[in-house]
Amino acid sequence: MEKFDLVVIGGGPAGYSAAMRGIDFNKSVCLIEKFRVGGAGVYNGALSSKTMWELSKKISDINDTIGNSTERNRYEIPWKDVQNTLEEAVFERKFQYSCHISLLQNETTNTKFDYKRGTAKLLSDHEIEIENDGEKKIIWAENIILATGSRPRAIPNIKVDEKIILTSEGIEHLEDYPKSLVIVGAGVIGCEYATIFSNFGKTKVYIIDRQERILPFEDEDISNLVSKNMEKNGVIVHHNASLVRMEIKDNLVEYELSYSDKENEVIQVEKALLSVGRIPNIENLGLENAGVKMSQRGMHIGDNDTQTNIPNIYAVGDVSGRIALVNMGEIEARHAVEKIFEKTKEHISYDNVCTIMFLNPEVAAVGLNEQQCIEKNIPVKVVKIDYSVIARAIAMRKTQGFFKIIVTNDKEMKILGMRAVGEHASSAIQAVGLLIKMNVGIEVLSELIHPHPSIVEGIQECVRMLLKKSIFKTAVFKDKLACYSLVNGVKTPLERL
């Protein structure tokens, strides 16, 4: 029986990171993947959907530049070209993984790494059965990391065929742009696909939202701006709507919605996309054989800082039940390996997780937002600057958006969170994420010398407003600059200078 210091089950972003970190400690490592290395981080997920978004954004930007000129038609590209771009991006990443694995297993690299293809099942807390093409073998592991990822959540009584009614696993394999598409779910993934298909300008998009506004976990100013741009782009948002039924009729999707304030509505579209979250892949993993219990938070495992109730078994990525993002899966995986071989005692912090939503405009976030501060009754100061007063945004002719920074309501003014909405948003929040981790005040950010012109200069102007030494004064540009406190949910303007 082969024996390893570390066996990682699942070769997605989290599992692959765990295996590579294990190599760093000069340990014998085995990575098991039943399908494709890279997982949803490459296929039908982060890389592929963001490739679509980048392409759709370019199309949208070109058409915005053309404007309403009657002498020019809208710029369009065939769906085949979209798919070719996707295939190129996926192949490039897939090729990197395959070459990397092949070279790592070469004896000349001096690593103790083995990659095994197949379906893994725990037989005990140390034994793992691998089945591939009908053949089974058992290996032994001193430590095990579970990184089996997740899949799209289903909706009872709605049959998904991945041709007419689809999930994110089928939406990219369409034969052409759908003439019309309804998206069930107004969270991040649903709004991203609504943005993508409306950007291409070939699809009438509907989105079903059970709440009063899309992205209900974010502040109202962000939700309203994204919603306004969606509707401007032709998206119809069914607010406060409950899905009564959805079925395929004559190769079309018919869905019925109920509202509290009006009669039911029945609509037919060409395709439907279900986007109602994801569930962890834990079936047939043999958790019961190893004694691994589910977490207290529900259908997940790994409650104790990536560690399960079995000391030598860890869970990272989507199966951990924390934040289902590629970057967090990688961080959790690396942390778990360090916890195993370095005996590190410091816990993972989820307070400075940087995220991005690929919308119109893009939205980046780190730390707390306003509504979370209100819910947790945290007294804060909030400062906000409009993109229209940032030189780089003016030069780019992309002045829609804003920066918002939230700090403690005291003299130290430590940063609790930030929201960036607009061009280059994802690049703008990184320094703030670092300051949150360091638990320091805003003085250091106010004194940095940023490149000019750059979007991040707006962040510096934000903190200067809090310190009462900004270039533009809030008393003058009242519609573009804001500085206020939030105490017990009450907003009070701070002294204007």
C-alpha positions in Angstrom: 0.0 0.0 0.0 1.3 3.4 -1.0 1.7 5.8 1.9 1.7 9.6 1.8 2.2 12.4 4.3 -0.6 14.3 2.7 -3.5 13.3 0.4 -5.6 16.0 -1.1 -9.0 15.0 -2.6 -10.1 17.4 -5.3 -8.0 19.2 -7.8 -9.8 22.6 -8.0 -8.2 25.9 -6.9 -8.2 24.9 -3.2 -7.0 21.3 -3.6 -4.3 22.2 -6.1 -3.0 25.0 -3.7 -3.0 22.5 -0.8 -1.0 20.0 -2.8 1.6 22.6 -3.9 2.0 24.0 -0.4 2.6 20.4 0.8 5.4 20.1 -1.7 7.0 23.2 -0.1 7.5 21.2 3.1 9.3 18.4 1.3 6.5 16.0 2.2 5.1 13.2 0.1 1.9 14.5 -1.5 -0.8 12.8 -3.5 -3.5 14.8 -5.4 -6.6 13.0 -6.5 -9.0 14.4 -9.0 -11.8 12.5 -10.7 -12.5 14.8 -13.6 -10.5 17.9 -14.5 -7.7 19.7 -12.6 -8.7 23.3 -12.1 -12.4 22.6 -11.2 -14.9 25.4 -11.4 -12.1 27.9 -11.1 -11.3 27.1 -14.7 -14.3 25.3 -16.2 -17.8 26.8 -16.1 -16.9 29.2 -13.3 -14.5 31.9 -12.5 -12.1 31.9 -15.5 -14.7 31.2 -18.2 -17.4 33.5 -17.0 -15.0 36.4 -16.4 -13.6 35.8 -19.9 -17.1 36.2 -21.2 -17.6 39.3 -19.1 -14.3 40.9 -20.4 -15.4 40.2 -24.0 -18.9 41.5 -23.5 -17.6 44.6 -21.8 -15.4 45.4 -24.8 -18.4 45.0 -27.1 -20.5 47.3 -24.8 -17.7 49.9 -24.6 -17.4 50.0 -28.4 -21.1 50.5 -28.8 -21.1 53.2 -26.1 -18.4 55.0 -28.1 -20.4 54.7 -31.3 -23.3 56.2 -29.4 -26.6 56.8 -31.1 -25.2 57.6 -34.5 -27.7 56.6 -37.2 -24.8 56.1 -39.6 -23.3 53.2 -37.8 -24.8 49.8 -36.8 -24.2 48.3 -33.4 -21.0 46.2 -33.3 -21.6 42.5 -32.8 -19.6 39.3 -32.9 -20.9 35.8 -33.7 -21.5 33.5 -30.7 -18.9 31.1 -32.2 -16.3 33.8 -31.7 -17.3 34.1 -28.0 -17.0 30.3 -27.6 -13.6 30.3 -29.4 -12.3 33.0 -27.0 -13.6 31.0 -24.0 -12.0 27.8 -25.3 -8.6 29.6 -25.8 -8.7 31.0 -22.3 -9.6 27.6 -20.7 -7.1 25.7 -22.8 -4.3 28.1 -21.8 -5.0 27.5 -18.1 -5.6 23.8 -18.6 -2.3 23.5 -20.5 -0.4 25.2 -17.6 -1.8 22.8 -15.1 -1.1 19.7 -17.1 2.5 20.7 -17.9 3.0 21.7 -14.3 1.8 18.3 -13.0 3.8 16.4 -15.6 7.0 18.2 -14.7 6.4 17.8 -11.0 6.2 14.1 -11.3 9.4 14.0 -13.3 12.2 12.5 -11.2 14.5 15.4 -12.0 12.4 17.8 -10.0 13.2 16.0 -6.8 9.6 16.3 -5.5 7.6 13.6 -3.7 4.4 14.4 -5.7 1.9 12.0 -7.2 -1.2 12.8 -9.2 -3.9 10.1 -9.4 -7.0 10.2 -11.6 -10.2 8.8 -10.1 -13.0 9.0 -7.6 -11.8 9.0 -4.0 -13.7 7.6 -1.0 -12.7 7.5 2.6 -12.5 4.0 4.1 -11.2 5.2 7.5 -9.5 8.3 8.8 -6.3 7.2 7.1 -7.3 4.9 4.2 -8.6 6.2 0.8 -10.0 4.1 -2.0 -9.5 5.4 -5.5 -11.6 4.0 -8.4 -10.7 4.7 -12.0 -12.1 2.9 -15.0 -13.5 0.1 -12.9 -10.2 -0.5 -11.1 -9.8 0.2 -7.4 -6.7 0.7 -5.2 -6.2 1.8 -1.6 -3.7 4.3 -0.4 -2.8 5.5 3.2 -2.5 9.1 4.3 -1.1 10.6 7.5 -3.2 13.7 6.8 -6.1 14.3 4.5 -7.5 17.5 3.0 -11.0 17.5 1.5 -11.4 20.0 -1.4 -14.1 18.5 -3.5 -15.7 21.8 -4.4 -19.4 22.5 -5.1 -22.0 22.4 -7.9 -25.0 24.6 -8.8 -28.0 24.3 -6.5 -31.1 22.8 -8.0 -34.7 24.0 -7.5 -37.3 21.4 -6.6 -39.8 20.6 -9.5 -37.7 22.3 -12.1 -35.9 19.9 -14.4 -32.5 21.1 -15.7 -31.5 19.7 -19.1 -28.6 22.1 -19.6 -30.0 22.8 -23.1 -33.2 24.9 -22.4 -33.1 25.2 -18.6 -29.5 25.6 -17.7 -27.1 26.2 -14.8 -23.7 27.8 -14.9 -22.4 24.4 -16.1 -24.4 24.7 -19.3 -24.8 28.3 -20.1 -21.5 28.6 -21.9 -22.2 25.7 -24.2 -25.1 27.3 -26.0 -25.2 27.0 -29.8 -26.0 30.7 -30.3 -27.1 33.8 -28.4 -30.6 33.1 -27.0 -33.2 35.6 -28.2 -34.5 35.8 -24.6 -33.2 34.5 -21.3 -34.7 34.5 -17.8 -32.3 34.3 -14.8 -33.6 32.9 -11.5 -31.7 34.6 -8.7 -30.5 38.1 -8.3 -27.3 37.4 -6.4 -23.8 37.8 -7.7 -23.7 35.1 -10.3 -27.2 35.9 -11.6 -26.4 39.6 -12.0 -23.1 38.9 -13.6 -24.7 36.8 -16.3 -27.5 39.4 -16.8 -24.7 41.9 -17.3 -22.8 39.7 -19.8 -25.8 38.9 -22.0 -27.2 42.4 -22.0 -23.7 43.7 -22.9 -23.6 41.6 -26.0 -26.9 43.2 -27.0 -28.4 40.1 -28.7 -30.5 38.7 -25.8 -33.6 40.1 -24.0 -32.8 39.4 -20.4 -35.2 39.0 -17.5 -34.1 38.4 -13.9 -36.3 37.2 -11.1 -35.6 38.9 -7.7 -37.5 37.8 -4.6 -36.3 40.9 -2.8 -37.1 44.6 -3.3 -33.7 45.1 -4.9 -30.9 43.1 -6.4 -27.7 42.3 -4.5 -29.6 42.7 -1.1 -26.5 42.0 0.9 -24.8 45.2 -0.4 -25.6 48.8 0.4 -28.5 50.4 -1.4 -26.4 52.9 -3.4 -24.5 50.0 -5.0 -27.6 48.0 -5.7 -29.5 50.9 -7.2 -26.6 51.9 -9.5 -26.2 48.4 -10.8 -29.9 47.9 -11.2 -30.3 51.3 -13.0 -27.6 50.3 -15.5 -29.1 46.9 -16.1 -32.5 48.4 -16.9 -30.8 51.0 -19.1 -29.3 48.0 -21.0 -32.7 46.5 -21.5 -32.8 44.0 -18.6 -36.2 43.6 -17.0 -36.0 42.9 -13.3 -39.0 41.2 -11.7 -38.8 42.7 -8.1 -40.6 41.1 -5.2 -41.5 38.1 -7.4 -42.0 34.5 -6.4 -41.5 31.8 -8.9 -44.7 29.7 -9.0 -43.6 27.3 -11.8 -41.1 26.9 -14.6 -41.5 24.3 -17.3 -40.5 23.6 -20.9 -43.3 23.9 -23.5 -42.7 23.5 -27.2 -39.0 23.9 -26.7 -39.5 27.2 -24.9 -39.4 28.1 -21.2 -42.7 29.2 -19.6 -42.6 30.6 -16.1 -45.2 32.0 -13.8 -44.6 34.7 -11.2 -46.7 35.8 -8.2 -46.6 39.2 -6.6 -48.2 40.4 -3.4 -49.6 43.6 -5.0 -50.7 42.4 -8.5 -51.9 39.4 -10.5 -49.8 36.5 -11.5 -47.7 36.9 -14.6 -46.9 34.2 -17.2 -43.9 34.8 -19.6 -42.3 32.6 -22.3 -38.6 32.9 -23.1 -36.1 30.8 -25.1 -33.8 29.8 -22.3 -33.6 29.9 -18.5 -30.6 30.1 -16.2 -30.9 28.9 -12.6 -28.6 30.8 -10.3 -29.6 30.2 -6.8 -26.3 29.3 -5.1 -24.1 26.2 -4.9 -24.0 23.1 -2.7 -20.9 21.2 -1.6 -19.8 17.9 -3.3 -19.9 15.6 -0.3 -22.0 12.6 -1.5 -20.3 9.2 -1.6 -17.1 10.7 -0.1 -17.3 8.2 2.8 -17.4 10.8 5.5 -19.2 8.4 7.8 -16.4 5.8 7.5 -13.9 8.3 8.8 -16.2 9.7 11.5 -16.3 13.1 9.9 -19.4 15.1 11.1 -21.2 17.9 9.4 -20.6 21.4 10.7 -23.0 23.3 12.9 -23.6 25.7 10.1 -25.4 23.2 7.9 -24.4 21.2 4.9 -20.7 21.8 5.2 -17.6 20.4 7.0 -14.5 21.8 8.6 -15.8 24.1 11.4 -12.6 24.5 13.4 -10.4 26.8 11.2 -10.4 24.3 8.3 -10.1 21.3 10.7 -12.9 18.8 11.0 -13.8 16.9 14.1 -11.2 14.2 13.1 -7.8 15.8 13.9 -6.0 14.7 10.7 -8.8 15.5 8.3 -9.3 19.1 7.0 -11.9 20.7 4.7 -11.1 23.7 2.5 -12.7 25.7 -0.3 -16.4 25.4 -1.0 -16.9 22.3 1.2 -15.7 24.3 4.2 -18.9 26.4 4.1 -17.2 29.7 4.5 -16.7 32.0 1.5 -17.1 30.3 -1.8 -14.4 32.2 -3.7 -11.3 31.0 -5.5 -9.0 33.3 -3.5 -10.5 32.1 -0.2 -10.3 28.5 -1.2 -6.6 28.9 -1.9 -5.9 30.7 1.4 -7.8 28.1 3.4 -5.9 25.3 1.6 -2.5 26.9 2.3 -3.5 27.6 5.9 -4.6 24.0 6.4 -1.2 22.6 5.2 0.7 25.1 7.4 -1.5 24.1 10.3 -0.5 20.4 9.6 3.2 20.8 9.1 4.1 24.0 10.9 1.6 23.7 13.7 0.6 27.3 13.1 -1.8 28.5 15.8 -3.0 31.8 14.2 -6.5 31.4 12.7 -7.6 32.6 9.3 -9.1 36.1 9.3 -12.1 36.6 7.0 -12.2 40.4 7.9 -10.1 41.6 4.9 -11.3 39.4 2.1 -11.2 41.3 -1.2 -14.0 40.4 -3.6 -15.1 41.6 -7.0 -18.4 41.4 -8.8 -18.2 41.6 -12.6 -21.2 43.9 -13.2 -21.8 47.3 -14.9 -19.9 48.9 -13.4 -17.7 46.4 -11.6 -18.0 46.4 -7.8 -15.1 45.5 -5.4 -15.5 45.1 -1.7 -13.4 44.4 1.4 -14.6 44.4 5.0 -17.9 45.7 6.3 -20.5 47.7 4.4 -22.9 50.3 5.9 -25.8 48.0 6.4 -23.6 45.4 8.2 -22.5 48.1 10.6 -26.1 49.1 11.3 -27.1 45.5 11.8 -24.1 45.0 14.2 -24.7 48.4 15.9 -21.2 49.5 15.2 -20.7 53.3 15.3 -18.8 54.4 12.2 -17.7 57.3 10.1 -18.3 57.0 6.3 -16.7 59.0 3.5 -17.6 58.8 -0.1 -16.2 60.3 -3.3 -17.7 60.3 -6.7 -15.6 59.1 -9.7 -16.5 62.3 -11.5 -13.9 64.2 -9.5 -11.0 61.7 -10.1 -8.7 62.8 -12.9 -8.1 59.3 -14.3 -11.8 58.6 -14.5 -12.3 61.9 -16.3 -9.5 61.0 -18.7 -11.0 57.5 -19.3 -14.4 59.1 -19.8 -15.6 56.6 -17.2 -17.0 58.8 -14.5 -19.7 56.6 -13.2 -19.0 55.1 -9.8 -17.7 56.0 -6.3 -15.4 55.0 -3.5 -16.8 54.5 0.0 -14.6 54.0 3.1 -15.9 53.1 6.5 -13.8 53.7 9.6 -14.3 53.5 13.4 -16.0 56.5 15.0 -13.1 57.5 17.1 -9.8 59.4 16.9 -7.9 56.3 15.5 -10.3 55.9 12.6 -9.3 52.4 11.8 -10.6 51.1 8.5 -13.5 48.6 8.8 -14.4 48.3 5.1 -14.5 49.8 1.7 -16.6 49.6 -1.4 -15.3 50.6 -4.9 -17.8 50.9 -7.8 -16.4 51.7 -11.2 -13.4 51.2 -13.5 -10.4 49.6 -12.0 -12.4 48.9 -8.8 -10.7 45.6 -8.1 -7.2 47.1 -8.2 -8.2 49.9 -5.9 -9.1 48.0 -2.8 -6.0 46.1 -2.2 -4.1 48.6 -0.1 -7.2 49.1 2.1 -7.5 45.3 2.6 -3.9 45.3 3.8 -4.6 48.2 6.3 -7.6 46.2 7.7 -5.3 43.2 8.3 -2.7 45.4 9.9 -5.4 47.1 12.1 -4.0 50.6 11.6 -5.5 54.0 11.0 -5.9 56.0 7.9 -2.9 58.4 8.3 -0.5 56.1 6.4 -2.8 56.0 3.4 -3.2 59.8 3.3 0.6 60.3 3.0 1.3 57.7 0.2 2.4 59.2 -3.1 0.1 57.6 -5.7 0.8 57.6 -9.4 -1.0 60.4 -11.3 -3.4 60.2 -12.9 -4.7 57.0 -11.3 -8.1 55.8 -9.9 -6.5 55.1 -6.5 -6.0 58.8 -5.9 -9.6 58.9 -5.1 -9.0 56.7 -2.1 -6.4 59.1 -0.8 -8.8 62.0 -1.2 -11.4 60.0 0.8 -9.1 59.6 3.8 -8.0 63.2 3.5 -11.6 64.2 3.9 -11.8 62.4 7.1 -8.7 64.1 8.3 -10.0 67.5 7.1 -7.2 68.1 4.7 -8.7 67.2 1.3 -8.2 69.1 -1.9 -11.8 69.3 -2.8 -14.0 70.5 0.0 -17.3 68.8 0.9 -18.9 72.2 1.5 -18.4 73.0 -2.2 -19.0 69.7 -4.0 -22.0 68.6 -1.8 -23.3 66.3 -4.6 -19.9 64.6 -5.2 -18.4 64.3 -1.8 -19.9 63.0 1.4 -18.7 62.6 5.0 -21.0 61.4 7.8 -21.3 59.3 10.9 -23.6 56.4 11.5 -24.6 55.8 15.1 -27.6 53.6 16.0 -28.5 53.6 12.4 -28.8 57.4 12.3 -26.8 59.2 9.6 -25.4 62.6 10.7 -23.3 64.8 8.4 -19.9 65.6 9.7 -18.6 69.1 9.8 -18.1 70.3 6.2 -14.8 71.8 5.2 
